[in-house]
């Protein structure tokens, strides 16, 4: 099966409604990442990602009911997080994955350039033979603040009516939270579309969350081209979910 979203040209936005964009590539565990510091990897990416933080994941084993021992914490793996100077974009490395995330997304080409840096470093230093999962995720939040709308109800008018039907129902209009998920097959891949409504503090927001991914023994020699196709599908799904007029609220950039 294939997706049937209409393709539309990518319009660059000065202030897109994105709270986070994440790309993760999983691969069979590489013991070298676990047993030695990623010095060579850091040198290849340090110009763009000069900051480093390390996080150690642990699991806690609860003692048996007859044991007087304290709970035992067992180290699992270290996640190295290399960040840009503004700390808005992070390249993560662990024994079985690398990931790029940003809270300051401007355009796919800039995000892809950061991905290229990470991909080249991974392939040059660790040479993973294949990936077990490749995913790209875009999380959008529509609020009165970032849309400039006078009310949350006005935001709803600019979204596809099939996504907001429950919020238009008089019986459910006072709901404080809503979330739904649709998983769409696309040949060997899948697109998960999550929509939601909630309140954070005093601010209501509508969520549009897209996660496109493939699972299996996936070639990574053409990884960036594969991710570029993921982005195109997510963007077409995004444009289907909104009315074109709302893009003007996010300062389109003329090229």
Secondary structure, 3 states (H helix, E strand, C coil): CCCCCCCCCCCCECCCCEEEEEEEEEECCCHHHHHCCCHHHHHHHCCCCCEEEEEEEEEEECCCCCCCCCCEEEEEEEEEEEECCCCCEEEEEECCEEEEEECCCCCHHHHHHHHHHHHHHHHHHCCCCCEEEEEEEEEEEEEHHHHCCCCHHHHHHCECCCCCHHHHCCCCCCCCCEEEEEEEEECCEEEEEEEEEEEECCEEEEEEEEEEEEEEEECCCCHHHHHHHHHHHHHHHHHHHECHHHHHHHCECCC
